[in-house]
Amino acid sequence: MFIRVHWWPILLLPFALSAQSGKALFEAKGCIRCHSINHRGGSLGPDLTEIGLKRTPESLQLSLLDPNAEIFREYLTVVVTTKHGERIEGITLNEDDISIQLRDPQGNPQSFLKSNLTDVHREERSLMPSYVSTLSSAEVNQLVRYLGGLKGGVEESPVARKPGPLTTSTAWLARANRDSQERPELLLDNLRIPPGATVVDLGAGGGYFTWRLARRVGVQGKVIAVDIQQPMHDRVSSEVRKRDLANVELVLGTETDPRLRAGSADLILIANAYHEFSQPAAMMSAVHQALKPNGRVAVLEYAEENDDDPVAGLYTMTLPQLRGEIESMGFHLDRILDFLPRQHGLIFLKKP
């Protein structure tokens, strides 16, 4: 069955009034029973404390009207059937070869031995209902305004930390499973880089992102690959020549200066390199200066919070560390890219 999704423009109501109405609507419709905000609410669905950083207004509207459109695997509906014919739906809490634990639509945990079940399967749908026929266009817009304003905050002060070691292994940079761990094309899709842009790959390493960026900006654009290690420059140069790209400039930077012209960059990508900065304040000051007035900084780091991360403790950072440090250096967080399997992805805008 297909649902006709109605797209409504965001109403031009005063933001505070619209958001306040959206909050009241969020509570009145019982959304708080399934979602938590600032540690208050249910846990059946995702925490929404920072949803305004993770989703665009268009994506928030889509989630309300067609919840199945952008659903993560951990929130797919799981259906189990007992030997007595009872059918229970929920989301998975834990699963192994012997048992499965669910949280049912009422928020209650349920545990089953698989030997007592006749079927366990996942369905490509959300437990969340569509509001396409139960909310007016005005109400949808009020909810979008409210949810779009939920941007959390820095809960921890920046902690003193030592910079991570410089990545010198080209084998690690060219590992076979890197694409599945970092989803480079999906990442670049979400950065929405226009043809003709000037993009800096700061800490370019072996050029993993450099040549991909060069293809995105096209022949009218330019990519500036910056690294402080000459062997990495040589590797980038080789990757660029192999793909016959003529729009890449190589710059050998220093630990405090990427040697970029002021106001020249539309986007600066710092992929798995920020943790290596020995003098982050000086480097980010130079980044701030190099950006155009509406320029962006995209920072990727392997998440220290991932227990199964193979590089934990060496090349990882926590989300509070990243936000606390970078926001204190003249930037504000614009968006969190929460689709990356093992990394934090953050987009910052520079403060005037």
Wavefront OBJ file of the C-alpha trace (Angstrom):
o trace
v 0.000 0.000 0.000
v 1.290 3.450 -0.894
v 0.698 6.512 1.262
v 0.223 9.826 -0.487
v 2.537 12.186 1.399
v 1.463 15.827 1.452
v 4.336 18.312 1.486
v 3.584 21.543 3.283
v 5.871 24.583 3.329
v 7.115 25.768 6.696
v 4.673 28.437 7.842
v 6.078 31.887 8.426
v 4.843 32.160 12.008
v 6.918 33.870 14.714
v 9.465 31.217 15.667
v 8.911 31.345 19.445
v 5.123 31.105 19.086
v 5.340 28.262 16.566
v 7.886 26.321 18.641
v 5.884 26.803 21.842
v 2.756 25.475 20.114
v 4.815 22.566 18.771
v 6.025 21.647 22.236
v 2.447 21.604 23.566
v 1.393 19.484 20.607
v 4.330 17.091 21.140
v 3.134 16.435 24.679
v -0.588 16.353 23.846
v -0.104 13.736 21.102
v 1.839 11.497 23.508
v 5.149 11.720 21.633
v 6.932 12.170 24.964
v 5.916 8.620 25.924
v 8.127 7.198 23.161
v 10.897 9.811 22.858
v 13.049 11.476 25.490
v 14.271 15.072 25.521
v 16.882 16.150 28.074
v 16.487 12.847 29.978
v 12.707 13.173 30.213
v 10.344 10.834 28.376
v 10.236 7.311 26.977
v 12.849 5.161 25.271
v 10.920 3.344 22.558
v 12.132 5.768 19.891
v 15.333 7.783 19.435
v 16.345 10.468 21.914
v 15.437 13.851 20.433
v 17.575 16.172 22.564
v 19.720 17.129 19.548
v 17.345 16.243 16.701
v 17.501 19.817 15.366
v 21.190 19.234 14.652
v 20.669 15.818 13.121
v 17.734 16.461 10.810
v 16.813 19.223 8.389
v 13.266 20.667 8.531
v 12.429 18.664 5.409
v 13.635 15.454 7.048
v 11.668 16.195 10.232
v 8.523 16.745 8.194
v 9.111 13.484 6.325
v 9.512 11.617 9.620
v 6.112 12.843 10.770
v 4.308 12.065 7.519
v 6.135 8.884 6.450
v 8.051 7.386 9.422
v 9.257 4.461 7.295
v 11.206 6.655 4.881
v 14.367 7.313 6.916
v 14.512 4.621 9.572
v 17.705 3.228 11.099
v 18.014 -0.546 11.417
v 17.922 -0.491 15.215
v 14.418 0.966 15.045
v 12.980 -1.492 12.528
v 9.910 -3.321 13.825
v 10.766 -6.797 15.111
v 7.972 -9.361 15.160
v 8.124 -12.545 17.247
v 5.559 -15.336 17.260
v 5.305 -17.712 20.212
v 4.434 -21.397 20.047
v 0.997 -20.418 21.376
v 0.438 -18.191 18.342
v 0.867 -14.904 20.184
v 2.372 -12.179 17.971
v 4.419 -9.418 19.672
v 5.995 -6.377 18.018
v 8.722 -4.126 19.323
v 12.270 -2.876 18.835
v 15.306 -4.971 19.691
v 17.125 -4.314 22.961
v 19.451 -7.335 22.825
v 19.686 -10.494 20.761
v 21.936 -13.552 20.691
v 21.645 -17.130 19.443
v 19.551 -18.176 22.434
v 17.292 -15.246 23.306
v 15.902 -11.911 22.200
v 14.795 -8.928 24.281
v 12.316 -6.389 22.908
v 10.709 -3.176 24.027
v 7.027 -3.343 23.064
v 4.906 -0.385 21.855
v 3.856 0.370 25.433
v 7.513 0.730 26.422
v 7.677 -2.520 28.376
v 10.698 -4.831 28.031
v 9.907 -8.392 26.939
v 12.324 -11.321 26.902
v 11.973 -14.571 24.949
v 13.931 -17.778 24.546
v 14.141 -18.469 20.844
v 13.345 -22.118 21.500
v 9.876 -20.937 22.574
v 9.283 -18.996 19.358
v 8.156 -20.157 15.943
v 9.284 -17.021 14.111
v 11.501 -13.956 14.546
v 11.782 -11.409 11.754
v 12.277 -7.705 11.065
v 9.994 -5.585 8.940
v 11.057 -2.457 7.041
v 8.714 -0.196 8.966
v 8.594 1.951 12.058
v 6.374 1.483 15.088
v 5.665 5.191 14.874
v 2.353 5.992 13.143
v 2.074 8.408 10.238
v 0.455 11.732 11.094
v -0.435 12.501 7.484
v -4.183 12.268 8.180
v -4.268 13.249 11.867
v -2.342 16.528 11.859
v -3.122 19.676 9.936
v -0.460 21.452 7.904
v -0.221 24.093 10.639
v 0.302 21.439 13.318
v 2.989 19.675 11.285
v 4.828 22.953 10.879
v 4.550 23.706 14.598
v 6.076 20.332 15.435
v 8.846 20.830 12.871
v 9.661 24.252 14.337
v 9.799 22.809 17.862
v 11.888 19.771 16.940
v 14.187 21.845 14.741
v 15.014 24.014 17.740
v 16.193 21.064 19.849
v 19.957 21.384 19.590
v 21.167 20.185 22.973
v 24.262 21.800 24.336
v 27.750 21.162 25.569
v 27.215 19.322 28.837
v 30.877 18.862 29.677
v 33.704 21.370 29.769
v 36.576 20.666 27.402
v 38.963 18.241 29.078
v 42.699 18.447 28.810
v 43.917 15.812 26.388
v 47.079 14.917 24.585
v 47.010 14.949 20.789
v 46.912 11.540 19.172
v 49.881 10.157 17.248
v 50.343 11.144 13.627
v 48.979 8.582 11.204
v 51.942 7.324 9.194
v 50.653 3.942 8.002
v 49.461 4.059 4.406
v 48.216 0.485 4.859
v 45.763 1.683 7.529
v 44.611 4.547 5.319
v 44.026 2.170 2.394
v 42.453 -0.696 4.402
v 39.852 -2.778 2.598
v 36.962 -2.079 4.985
v 37.394 1.688 5.167
v 34.504 2.444 2.821
v 32.052 0.461 4.971
v 33.344 2.133 8.136
v 33.276 5.702 6.816
v 30.649 5.733 4.008
v 32.544 8.430 2.071
v 30.069 8.917 -0.773
v 27.062 9.171 1.551
v 29.015 11.642 3.657
v 29.852 13.816 0.655
v 26.258 13.628 -0.565
v 25.159 15.112 2.755
v 27.760 17.881 2.589
v 26.016 19.122 -0.580
v 29.148 20.484 -2.206
v 28.254 22.614 -5.232
v 30.255 22.420 -8.467
v 32.828 25.189 -8.609
v 33.418 25.284 -4.846
v 36.801 25.641 -3.196
v 37.247 22.835 -0.669
v 40.176 22.185 1.660
v 41.082 18.642 2.691
v 42.945 19.501 5.902
v 45.023 16.570 7.084
v 44.609 14.920 3.700
v 46.660 11.846 4.599
v 46.810 9.495 1.626
v 44.166 11.414 -0.345
v 41.211 9.173 0.494
v 38.849 12.150 0.385
v 40.936 14.425 -1.849
v 40.154 12.769 -5.176
v 36.509 12.261 -4.228
v 36.212 15.965 -3.406
v 37.943 16.884 -6.671
v 35.302 15.005 -8.631
v 32.537 16.705 -6.674
v 33.707 20.288 -7.255
v 34.334 19.665 -10.955
v 36.744 21.350 -13.331
v 35.615 24.836 -12.277
v 36.261 24.089 -8.617
v 39.409 23.454 -6.629
v 40.543 21.161 -3.834
v 43.456 22.169 -1.624
v 45.033 19.123 0.035
v 46.955 20.114 3.166
v 49.202 17.848 5.211
v 52.343 18.316 7.274
v 53.999 15.053 6.162
v 55.791 14.973 2.820
v 55.256 11.198 2.345
v 51.507 11.807 2.589
v 51.793 14.545 -0.009
v 53.536 12.122 -2.297
v 50.696 9.624 -1.816
v 48.042 12.263 -2.552
v 49.911 13.317 -5.677
v 49.967 9.710 -6.871
v 46.226 9.260 -6.271
v 45.439 12.481 -8.129
v 47.632 11.620 -11.134
v 46.157 8.126 -11.320
v 42.697 9.642 -11.756
v 43.865 12.392 -14.144
v 42.583 15.225 -11.931
v 43.893 18.732 -12.612
v 41.971 20.673 -9.949
v 43.977 19.696 -6.856
v 46.577 21.914 -5.206
v 48.994 20.433 -2.664
v 50.073 22.527 0.337
v 52.641 21.466 2.923
v 51.402 23.016 6.145
v 52.829 23.262 9.633
v 51.475 22.240 13.033
v 50.040 25.730 13.526
v 49.381 26.982 10.003
v 47.658 25.271 7.045
v 48.933 28.106 4.815
v 45.575 28.992 3.322
v 44.534 32.342 1.902
v 42.089 34.334 4.028
v 38.462 34.054 2.976
v 39.190 31.491 0.261
v 37.389 28.296 1.330
v 33.736 27.310 0.995
v 34.299 24.120 2.999
v 37.150 22.747 5.070
v 37.015 18.998 5.709
v 39.021 17.712 8.679
v 38.675 13.939 8.412
v 40.225 11.860 11.198
v 42.891 14.515 11.709
v 41.646 16.970 14.342
v 42.739 14.631 17.154
v 46.319 14.895 15.824
v 46.511 18.681 16.045
v 49.258 19.460 18.530
v 48.102 23.096 18.709
v 44.378 23.012 17.917
v 43.688 26.620 18.936
v 46.249 27.999 16.487
v 45.133 25.664 13.716
v 41.423 26.396 14.162
v 42.135 30.130 14.262
v 43.763 29.754 10.847
v 40.767 27.686 9.678
v 38.398 30.438 10.844
v 40.377 33.017 8.885
v 40.505 30.866 5.733
v 36.736 30.385 5.500
v 34.432 32.559 3.456
v 31.726 34.357 5.503
v 29.253 31.499 4.938
v 31.912 28.778 4.918
v 31.607 25.493 6.760
v 33.917 23.144 8.643
v 33.146 19.408 8.598
v 34.951 17.376 11.262
v 35.080 13.576 11.355
v 36.556 11.581 14.215
v 36.237 7.955 15.237
v 33.929 7.839 18.252
v 35.536 6.932 21.544
v 32.073 5.894 22.743
v 32.097 2.844 20.416
v 33.118 -0.162 22.499
v 34.054 -2.239 19.453
v 36.167 0.447 17.797
v 39.511 -1.039 16.664
v 41.298 2.297 17.141
v 39.818 3.198 20.545
v 42.177 5.304 22.628
v 44.523 6.092 19.743
v 42.582 7.935 17.061
v 39.275 8.632 18.803
v 37.447 11.501 20.497
v 34.185 11.899 22.376
v 31.352 14.092 21.163
v 31.635 16.455 24.184
v 35.362 16.854 23.494
v 34.758 17.816 19.882
v 31.899 20.181 20.615
v 33.528 21.709 23.682
v 36.828 22.419 21.985
v 35.668 23.590 18.584
v 32.710 25.660 19.795
v 35.069 27.499 22.147
v 37.268 28.487 19.190
v 34.834 30.726 17.343
v 32.480 28.191 15.751
v 28.944 27.038 16.385
v 27.560 23.601 15.625
v 25.174 23.559 12.674
v 24.498 19.857 12.199
v 25.429 16.375 13.426
v 25.746 13.633 10.808
v 24.386 10.657 12.724
v 24.420 8.073 9.922
v 28.127 7.225 10.165
v 28.689 3.723 11.618
v 31.770 4.437 13.757
v 32.463 8.162 13.599
v 31.243 11.467 14.900
v 30.458 13.782 12.006
v 29.894 17.454 12.811
v 29.389 20.521 10.630
v 30.346 23.885 12.106
v 29.782 27.434 10.939
v 32.126 30.192 11.940
v 30.895 32.904 14.258
v 31.224 36.425 12.854
l 1 2 3 4 5 6 7 8 9 10 11 12 13 14 15 16 17 18 19 20 21 22 23 24 25 26 27 28 29 30 31 32 33 34 35 36 37 38 39 40 41 42 43 44 45 46 47 48 49 50 51 52 53 54 55 56 57 58 59 60 61 62 63 64 65 66 67 68 69 70 71 72 73 74 75 76 77 78 79 80 81 82 83 84 85 86 87 88 89 90 91 92 93 94 95 96 97 98 99 100 101 102 103 104 105 106 107 108 109 110 111 112 113 114 115 116 117 118 119 120 121 122 123 124 125 126 127 128 129 130 131 132 133 134 135 136 137 138 139 140 141 142 143 144 145 146 147 148 149 150 151 152 153 154 155 156 157 158 159 160 161 162 163 164 165 166 167 168 169 170 171 172 173 174 175 176 177 178 179 180 181 182 183 184 185 186 187 188 189 190 191 192 193 194 195 196 197 198 199 200 201 202 203 204 205 206 207 208 209 210 211 212 213 214 215 216 217 218 219 220 221 222 223 224 225 226 227 228 229 230 231 232 233 234 235 236 237 238 239 240 241 242 243 244 245 246 247 248 249 250 251 252 253 254 255 256 257 258 259 260 261 262 263 264 265 266 267 268 269 270 271 272 273 274 275 276 277 278 279 280 281 282 283 284 285 286 287 288 289 290 291 292 293 294 295 296 297 298 299 300 301 302 303 304 305 306 307 308 309 310 311 312 313 314 315 316 317 318 319 320 321 322 323 324 325 326 327 328 329 330 331 332 333 334 335 336 337 338 339 340 341 342 343 344 345 346 347 348 349 350 351 352
